[in-house]
Amino acid sequence: MSTNTEVHSPRVQFLALAGAFSSGAMLAVQSRLNGVVSEHSGRPLMAALWSFGSGLVVLTIAALVIASVRRGVLRMIEALRAGRLKWWQCIGGFFGGLLVAVQAWSVPIVGVAIFSVAVVGGQTLNGLLVDRLGLGPAGVRAVTGVRLLAAIVAVVGVVVASTTAGAGEFSLLPAVAAFLVGAGMAVQQAVNGRVSVANKSPMATTWQNFFVGTVTLLVVSFVVLLTSGAHDWTLSSDVPPWALTGGLIGIVFIAITSWAVRITGVLIFGLLAVAGQLLTAVGLDLIDPAARDRIGAQLLIGLLITLVAAVGAGLARNR
């Protein structure tokens, strides 16, 4: 099961498998939390800024206190100076910032399930281009017919899921936006792999992602502020405290990922994470009265199609 020669006990292997599934579930939960903040503030960018900004504060404190994280950040800076890392390989947080912004905007409109299906579909499709260009640390990977077919099937799943029977309308714009940021996630994961190889610290890579994502959201927010004339950017006092933990969940997600993937291997981890994300997304929508009506046959069929496509693409990529 593991990608290395280290032998792990059955208990550790079980915990790693559970961690892989739960990491995907955390992405779905984060989507719901940031959506709640967006609904109460009326500004999706505010929710995204809070999520990334709060996470950056926690990670900066960790970098100041924990020597291994601090050394990882310094190794990353040295790798940039020496040319072992290119500047564009360090902008993964740009795509993460866009993901959280779209997440906060689209989830209140279409629900967590449609958002998650579209993100997974975008990842599956753009994973072909990312591998073909060799953006990740593994270098150039061939695009096989099976993976191409799986990517096409994933797009079909997104289209089917976006036809919401309960709402009686085609949720085109939010689904397309989620699909595009999902494609960006494929790039983010690839370049983050290169950064982690250079700095030997997944938490330092996480700090770099949160830093770049926060700067991206600040720039976008500043432009929106100038063009819209809105001056009240404070969080509403009626935002539930539990909804403000989206940034912390992002940090926990990265921590679990960096540990569990070394035990399960990339393939098993990715498949379990996708399953956890999609199944949890449906569960969250089912317990939310405002989103329950969106859970129709089309969404469930589309979710199943997308899940099968992601599994097929992962198996083909591993071969």
ZIGIUR-V413561 format. One record per residue. N is the residue number from 1. RES is the residue in one letter. PHI is phi in radians with two decimals (999 if undefined). NEAR is the number of other C-alpha atoms within 10 Angstrom. D_LAST is the distance of its C-alpha to the last C-alpha in Angstrom with 2 decimals. Layout:
n=N res=RES phi=PHI near=NEAR d_last=D_LAST
n=N res=RES phi=PHI near=NEAR d_last=D_LAST
This chain:
n=1 res=M phi=999 near=14 d_last=14.46
n=2 res=S phi=-1.34 near=17 d_last=15.38
n=3 res=T phi=-1.55 near=12 d_last=13.54
n=4 res=N phi=-2.14 near=10 d_last=16.74
n=5 res=T phi=-1.54 near=8 d_last=19.15
n=6 res=E phi=-1.20 near=8 d_last=21.72
n=7 res=V phi=-1.67 near=11 d_last=22.72
n=8 res=H phi=-1.99 near=13 d_last=23.68
n=9 res=S phi=-1.20 near=8 d_last=26.14
n=10 res=P phi=-0.97 near=9 d_last=25.37
n=11 res=R phi=-1.14 near=9 d_last=27.56
n=12 res=V phi=-1.13 near=14 d_last=25.70
n=13 res=Q phi=-1.10 near=17 d_last=22.32
n=14 res=F phi=-1.11 near=14 d_last=24.01
n=15 res=L phi=-1.11 near=15 d_last=25.53
n=16 res=A phi=-1.18 near=22 d_last=22.26
n=17 res=L phi=-1.11 near=21 d_last=20.73
n=18 res=A phi=-1.11 near=16 d_last=24.03
n=19 res=G phi=-1.14 near=23 d_last=23.94
n=20 res=A phi=-1.09 near=28 d_last=20.60
n=21 res=F phi=-1.11 near=23 d_last=22.11
n=22 res=S phi=-1.21 near=22 d_last=25.43
n=23 res=S phi=-1.13 near=28 d_last=24.19
n=24 res=G phi=-1.16 near=26 d_last=23.10
n=25 res=A phi=-1.07 near=23 d_last=26.44
n=26 res=M phi=-1.11 near=21 d_last=28.23
n=27 res=L phi=-1.11 near=24 d_last=27.10
n=28 res=A phi=-1.17 near=25 d_last=28.66
n=29 res=V phi=-1.13 near=20 d_last=31.76
n=30 res=Q phi=-1.04 near=25 d_last=32.11
n=31 res=S phi=-1.05 near=28 d_last=32.13
n=32 res=R phi=-1.12 near=25 d_last=34.97
n=33 res=L phi=-1.08 near=25 d_last=36.91
n=34 res=N phi=-1.17 near=31 d_last=36.85
n=35 res=G phi=-1.15 near=29 d_last=37.79
n=36 res=V phi=-1.13 near=23 d_last=40.80
n=37 res=V phi=-1.06 near=30 d_last=41.94
n=38 res=S phi=-1.11 near=27 d_last=41.66
n=39 res=E phi=-1.09 near=19 d_last=43.75
n=40 res=H phi=-1.34 near=16 d_last=46.46
n=41 res=S phi=-1.51 near=20 d_last=46.65
n=42 res=G phi=1.35 near=15 d_last=46.32
n=43 res=R phi=-2.37 near=17 d_last=44.23
n=44 res=P phi=-0.99 near=24 d_last=40.42
n=45 res=L phi=-1.12 near=26 d_last=40.48
n=46 res=M phi=-1.12 near=21 d_last=42.68
n=47 res=A phi=-1.10 near=29 d_last=40.20
n=48 res=A phi=-1.15 near=31 d_last=37.35
n=49 res=L phi=-1.10 near=23 d_last=39.62
n=50 res=W phi=-1.09 near=21 d_last=40.59
n=51 res=S phi=-1.06 near=29 d_last=37.02
n=52 res=F phi=-1.29 near=28 d_last=35.94
n=53 res=G phi=-1.12 near=20 d_last=39.37
n=54 res=S phi=-1.14 near=18 d_last=39.79
n=55 res=G phi=-1.12 near=23 d_last=36.37
n=56 res=L phi=-1.12 near=24 d_last=37.27
n=57 res=V phi=-1.06 near=15 d_last=40.56
n=58 res=V phi=-1.09 near=14 d_last=38.98
n=59 res=L phi=-1.21 near=23 d_last=36.36
n=60 res=T phi=-1.16 near=18 d_last=39.12
n=61 res=I phi=-1.07 near=10 d_last=41.20
n=62 res=A phi=-1.09 near=17 d_last=38.28
n=63 res=A phi=-1.16 near=19 d_last=37.83
n=64 res=L phi=-1.34 near=11 d_last=41.57
n=65 res=V phi=-1.66 near=11 d_last=41.73
n=66 res=I phi=-1.68 near=12 d_last=38.50
n=67 res=A phi=-1.12 near=11 d_last=38.39
n=68 res=S phi=-1.14 near=16 d_last=34.62
n=69 res=V phi=-1.18 near=24 d_last=34.05
n=70 res=R phi=-1.09 near=18 d_last=36.89
n=71 res=R phi=-1.13 near=16 d_last=35.55
n=72 res=G phi=-1.10 near=23 d_last=32.15
n=73 res=V phi=-1.11 near=23 d_last=33.99
n=74 res=L phi=-1.15 near=14 d_last=36.02
n=75 res=R phi=-1.12 near=18 d_last=33.00
n=76 res=M phi=-1.14 near=24 d_last=31.50
n=77 res=I phi=-1.10 near=15 d_last=34.85
n=78 res=E phi=-1.14 near=15 d_last=35.06
n=79 res=A phi=-1.12 near=16 d_last=31.59
n=80 res=L phi=-1.15 near=17 d_last=32.79
n=81 res=R phi=-1.11 near=12 d_last=36.00
n=82 res=A phi=-1.44 near=10 d_last=34.36
n=83 res=G phi=1.51 near=10 d_last=31.94
n=84 res=R phi=-1.26 near=13 d_last=28.78
n=85 res=L phi=-2.09 near=20 d_last=28.19
n=86 res=K phi=-1.63 near=15 d_last=29.13
n=87 res=W phi=-1.06 near=10 d_last=31.20
n=88 res=W phi=-1.26 near=8 d_last=28.82
n=89 res=Q phi=-1.38 near=18 d_last=26.10
n=90 res=C phi=-1.91 near=20 d_last=28.59
n=91 res=I phi=-1.94 near=21 d_last=29.24
n=92 res=G phi=-1.01 near=27 d_last=26.51
n=93 res=G phi=-1.10 near=27 d_last=29.45
n=94 res=F phi=-1.04 near=21 d_last=30.72
n=95 res=F phi=-1.25 near=24 d_last=27.98
n=96 res=G phi=-1.13 near=26 d_last=28.53
n=97 res=G phi=-1.12 near=27 d_last=32.21
n=98 res=L phi=-1.12 near=24 d_last=31.73
n=99 res=L phi=-1.03 near=25 d_last=29.48
n=100 res=V phi=-1.18 near=28 d_last=32.23
n=101 res=A phi=-1.13 near=25 d_last=34.93
n=102 res=V phi=-1.15 near=24 d_last=33.35
n=103 res=Q phi=-0.98 near=32 d_last=32.60
n=104 res=A phi=-1.15 near=28 d_last=36.30
n=105 res=W phi=-1.42 near=27 d_last=37.49
n=106 res=S phi=-1.48 near=24 d_last=35.35
n=107 res=V phi=-1.04 near=27 d_last=35.04
n=108 res=P phi=-1.09 near=22 d_last=38.81
n=109 res=I phi=-1.56 near=17 d_last=38.65
n=110 res=V phi=-1.98 near=23 d_last=35.65
n=111 res=G phi=1.63 near=27 d_last=34.67
n=112 res=V phi=-1.24 near=28 d_last=31.70
n=113 res=A phi=-1.14 near=31 d_last=29.62
n=114 res=I phi=-1.09 near=34 d_last=29.69
n=115 res=F phi=-1.01 near=31 d_last=29.17
n=116 res=S phi=-1.17 near=30 d_last=26.07
n=117 res=V phi=-1.05 near=35 d_last=24.55
n=118 res=A phi=-1.15 near=31 d_last=25.27
n=119 res=V phi=-1.12 near=27 d_last=23.81
n=120 res=V phi=-1.08 near=29 d_last=20.45
n=121 res=G phi=-1.07 near=33 d_last=20.51
n=122 res=G phi=-1.12 near=26 d_last=21.34
n=123 res=Q phi=-1.08 near=25 d_last=18.59
n=124 res=T phi=-1.10 near=31 d_last=15.93
n=125 res=L phi=-1.22 near=26 d_last=17.54
n=126 res=N phi=-1.29 near=20 d_last=18.32
n=127 res=G phi=-1.02 near=27 d_last=14.96
n=128 res=L phi=-1.08 near=21 d_last=14.17
n=129 res=L phi=-1.18 near=18 d_last=17.26
n=130 res=V phi=-1.04 near=23 d_last=16.83
n=131 res=D phi=-1.21 near=21 d_last=13.54
n=132 res=R phi=-1.12 near=15 d_last=15.13
n=133 res=L phi=-1.45 near=13 d_last=18.22
n=134 res=G phi=1.23 near=16 d_last=16.64
n=135 res=L phi=-1.26 near=22 d_last=18.74
n=136 res=G phi=-1.46 near=22 d_last=16.80
n=137 res=P phi=-1.17 near=16 d_last=17.08
n=138 res=A phi=-1.37 near=11 d_last=13.65
n=139 res=G phi=1.46 near=13 d_last=15.15
n=140 res=V phi=-1.25 near=14 d_last=14.19
n=141 res=R phi=-2.11 near=16 d_last=10.75
n=142 res=A phi=-1.26 near=13 d_last=10.65
n=143 res=V phi=-1.65 near=15 d_last=11.44
n=144 res=T phi=-1.55 near=14 d_last=9.99
n=145 res=G phi=-1.10 near=10 d_last=12.43
n=146 res=V phi=-1.14 near=15 d_last=10.67
n=147 res=R phi=-1.17 near=23 d_last=10.60
n=148 res=L phi=-1.11 near=18 d_last=14.11
n=149 res=L phi=-1.11 near=14 d_last=15.26
n=150 res=A phi=-1.08 near=25 d_last=14.19
n=151 res=A phi=-1.13 near=25 d_last=16.13
n=152 res=I phi=-1.12 near=16 d_last=19.06
n=153 res=V phi=-1.09 near=24 d_last=19.16
n=154 res=A phi=-1.07 near=31 d_last=19.27
n=155 res=V phi=-1.11 near=23 d_last=22.26
n=156 res=V phi=-1.05 near=17 d_last=23.89
n=157 res=G phi=-1.07 near=27 d_last=23.61
n=158 res=V phi=-1.11 near=29 d_last=25.34
n=159 res=V phi=-1.09 near=23 d_last=28.06
n=160 res=V phi=-1.12 near=21 d_last=28.71
n=161 res=A phi=-1.15 near=31 d_last=28.89
n=162 res=S phi=-1.32 near=28 d_last=31.23
n=163 res=T phi=-1.49 near=22 d_last=33.72
n=164 res=T phi=-1.50 near=21 d_last=35.64
n=165 res=A phi=-1.15 near=16 d_last=37.94
n=166 res=G phi=-1.15 near=15 d_last=39.89
n=167 res=A phi=-1.48 near=15 d_last=40.72
n=168 res=G phi=1.22 near=10 d_last=41.26
n=169 res=E phi=-2.63 near=11 d_last=39.80
n=170 res=F phi=-1.63 near=16 d_last=36.70
n=171 res=S phi=-1.42 near=18 d_last=35.59
n=172 res=L phi=-1.29 near=12 d_last=34.48
n=173 res=L phi=-1.09 near=12 d_last=35.25
n=174 res=P phi=-1.08 near=23 d_last=33.94
n=175 res=A phi=-1.18 near=26 d_last=30.71
n=176 res=V phi=-1.11 near=18 d_last=30.20
n=177 res=A phi=-1.08 near=21 d_last=31.02
n=178 res=A phi=-1.14 near=28 d_last=28.55
n=179 res=F phi=-1.07 near=28 d_last=25.81
n=180 res=L phi=-1.19 near=21 d_last=26.68
n=181 res=V phi=-1.26 near=25 d_last=26.74
n=182 res=G phi=-1.11 near=29 d_last=23.37
n=183 res=A phi=-1.09 near=25 d_last=22.11
n=184 res=G phi=-1.14 near=23 d_last=23.97
n=185 res=M phi=-1.10 near=26 d_last=22.23
n=186 res=A phi=-1.09 near=27 d_last=18.88
n=187 res=V phi=-1.17 near=24 d_last=20.87
n=188 res=Q phi=-1.03 near=23 d_last=22.61
n=189 res=Q phi=-1.13 near=20 d_last=19.62
n=190 res=A phi=-1.17 near=21 d_last=18.26
n=191 res=V phi=-1.22 near=25 d_last=21.72
n=192 res=N phi=-1.09 near=25 d_last=22.49
n=193 res=G phi=-1.06 near=19 d_last=19.67
n=194 res=R phi=-1.16 near=22 d_last=21.47
n=195 res=V phi=-1.12 near=31 d_last=24.80
n=196 res=S phi=-1.15 near=19 d_last=23.83
n=197 res=V phi=-1.11 near=15 d_last=22.72
n=198 res=A phi=-1.32 near=21 d_last=26.13
n=199 res=N phi=-1.72 near=22 d_last=28.32
n=200 res=K phi=0.99 near=18 d_last=26.67
n=201 res=S phi=-2.62 near=20 d_last=27.89
n=202 res=P phi=-1.00 near=21 d_last=26.00
n=203 res=M phi=-1.23 near=23 d_last=29.47
n=204 res=A phi=-1.15 near=26 d_last=30.74
n=205 res=T phi=-1.11 near=27 d_last=27.91
n=206 res=T phi=-1.10 near=24 d_last=28.95
n=207 res=W phi=-1.02 near=25 d_last=32.54
n=208 res=Q phi=-1.08 near=23 d_last=31.72
n=209 res=N phi=-1.14 near=24 d_last=29.95
n=210 res=F phi=-1.15 near=29 d_last=32.93
n=211 res=F phi=-1.15 near=22 d_last=35.34
n=212 res=V phi=-1.13 near=21 d_last=33.90
n=213 res=G phi=-1.11 near=26 d_last=33.49
n=214 res=T phi=-1.14 near=25 d_last=37.08
n=215 res=V phi=-1.08 near=18 d_last=38.44
n=216 res=T phi=-1.02 near=20 d_last=36.69
n=217 res=L phi=-1.19 near=24 d_last=38.21
n=218 res=L phi=-1.14 near=18 d_last=41.59
n=219 res=V phi=-1.12 near=11 d_last=41.71
n=220 res=V phi=-1.08 near=13 d_last=40.81
n=221 res=S phi=-1.11 near=16 d_last=43.34
n=222 res=F phi=-1.12 near=12 d_last=45.99
n=223 res=V phi=-1.12 near=11 d_last=45.58
n=224 res=V phi=-1.09 near=13 d_last=45.80
n=225 res=L phi=-1.08 near=14 d_last=48.83
n=226 res=L phi=-1.21 near=10 d_last=50.61
n=227 res=T phi=-1.50 near=9 d_last=49.95
n=228 res=S phi=-1.66 near=9 d_last=50.57
n=229 res=G phi=1.36 near=8 d_last=53.55
n=230 res=A phi=-1.35 near=9 d_last=52.35
n=231 res=H phi=-2.00 near=8 d_last=53.61
n=232 res=D phi=-1.59 near=9 d_last=52.88
n=233 res=W phi=-2.00 near=13 d_last=49.45
n=234 res=T phi=-1.47 near=9 d_last=50.19
n=235 res=L phi=-1.22 near=16 d_last=48.24
n=236 res=S phi=-1.14 near=14 d_last=50.16
n=237 res=S phi=-1.24 near=9 d_last=51.87
n=238 res=D phi=-1.64 near=9 d_last=50.76
n=239 res=V phi=-1.20 near=15 d_last=47.03
n=240 res=P phi=-1.04 near=13 d_last=46.02
n=241 res=P phi=-0.98 near=9 d_last=45.29
n=242 res=W phi=-1.16 near=10 d_last=42.07
n=243 res=A phi=-1.35 near=19 d_last=40.73
n=244 res=L phi=-1.59 near=19 d_last=41.05
n=245 res=T phi=-1.73 near=17 d_last=38.30
n=246 res=G phi=-1.04 near=27 d_last=35.38
n=247 res=G phi=-1.14 near=26 d_last=35.08
n=248 res=L phi=-1.14 near=17 d_last=35.15
n=249 res=I phi=-1.11 near=19 d_last=32.36
n=250 res=G phi=-1.07 near=19 d_last=30.26
n=251 res=I phi=-1.18 near=20 d_last=30.98
n=252 res=V phi=-1.07 near=13 d_last=30.17
n=253 res=F phi=-1.01 near=20 d_last=26.84
n=254 res=I phi=-1.15 near=16 d_last=25.92
n=255 res=A phi=-1.09 near=15 d_last=27.29
n=256 res=I phi=-1.13 near=15 d_last=25.29
n=257 res=T phi=-1.04 near=22 d_last=22.05
n=258 res=S phi=-1.11 near=15 d_last=22.71
n=259 res=W phi=-1.50 near=14 d_last=23.43
n=260 res=A phi=-1.23 near=23 d_last=21.05
n=261 res=V phi=-1.15 near=20 d_last=17.74
n=262 res=R phi=-1.28 near=16 d_last=18.42
n=263 res=I phi=-1.70 near=24 d_last=18.74
n=264 res=T phi=-1.44 near=25 d_last=16.17
n=265 res=G phi=1.58 near=16 d_last=13.30
n=266 res=V phi=-1.11 near=18 d_last=12.28
n=267 res=L phi=-1.09 near=20 d_last=10.03
n=268 res=I phi=-1.08 near=20 d_last=12.86
n=269 res=F phi=-1.04 near=24 d_last=15.47
n=270 res=G phi=-1.08 near=21 d_last=14.52
n=271 res=L phi=-1.17 near=22 d_last=14.44
n=272 res=L phi=-1.17 near=21 d_last=17.69
n=273 res=A phi=-1.13 near=23 d_last=19.27
n=274 res=V phi=-1.10 near=25 d_last=18.86
n=275 res=A phi=-1.08 near=23 d_last=20.31
n=276 res=G phi=-1.10 near=22 d_last=23.08
n=277 res=Q phi=-1.14 near=25 d_last=23.94
n=278 res=L phi=-1.25 near=27 d_last=24.30
n=279 res=L phi=-1.19 near=20 d_last=26.10
n=280 res=T phi=-1.16 near=23 d_last=28.40
n=281 res=A phi=-1.05 near=26 d_last=29.21
n=282 res=V phi=-1.12 near=24 d_last=30.47
n=283 res=G phi=-1.06 near=15 d_last=32.44
n=284 res=L phi=-1.13 near=19 d_last=34.09
n=285 res=D phi=-1.21 near=22 d_last=35.17
n=286 res=L phi=-1.18 near=17 d_last=36.55
n=287 res=I phi=-1.55 near=10 d_last=38.81
n=288 res=D phi=-1.75 near=12 d_last=39.99
n=289 res=P phi=-0.98 near=10 d_last=42.89
n=290 res=A phi=-1.27 near=13 d_last=42.47
n=291 res=A phi=-1.86 near=21 d_last=38.84
n=292 res=R phi=-1.05 near=17 d_last=39.03
n=293 res=D phi=-1.16 near=16 d_last=40.20
n=294 res=R phi=-1.39 near=26 d_last=37.03
n=295 res=I phi=-1.41 near=21 d_last=34.97
n=296 res=G phi=-1.99 near=15 d_last=35.22
n=297 res=A phi=-1.08 near=15 d_last=33.28
n=298 res=Q phi=-1.05 near=20 d_last=31.71
n=299 res=L phi=-1.15 near=25 d_last=30.31
n=300 res=L phi=-1.13 near=21 d_last=28.88
n=301 res=I phi=-1.14 near=15 d_last=27.32
n=302 res=G phi=-1.09 near=25 d_last=25.90
n=303 res=L phi=-1.10 near=29 d_last=24.54
n=304 res=L phi=-1.11 near=19 d_last=22.83
n=305 res=I phi=-1.06 near=22 d_last=21.36
n=306 res=T phi=-1.14 near=31 d_last=20.08
n=307 res=L phi=-1.10 near=23 d_last=18.64
n=308 res=V phi=-1.08 near=18 d_last=16.76
n=309 res=A phi=-1.11 near=28 d_last=15.49
n=310 res=A phi=-1.12 near=26 d_last=14.39
n=311 res=V phi=-1.12 near=20 d_last=12.56
n=312 res=G phi=-1.07 near=21 d_last=10.84
n=313 res=A phi=-1.15 near=26 d_last=10.03
n=314 res=G phi=-1.14 near=20 d_last=8.76
n=315 res=L phi=-1.13 near=15 d_last=6.43
n=316 res=A phi=-1.16 near=17 d_last=5.22
n=317 res=R phi=-1.13 near=18 d_last=5.44
n=318 res=N phi=-1.13 near=10 d_last=3.80
n=319 res=R phi=-1.16 near=6 d_last=0.00
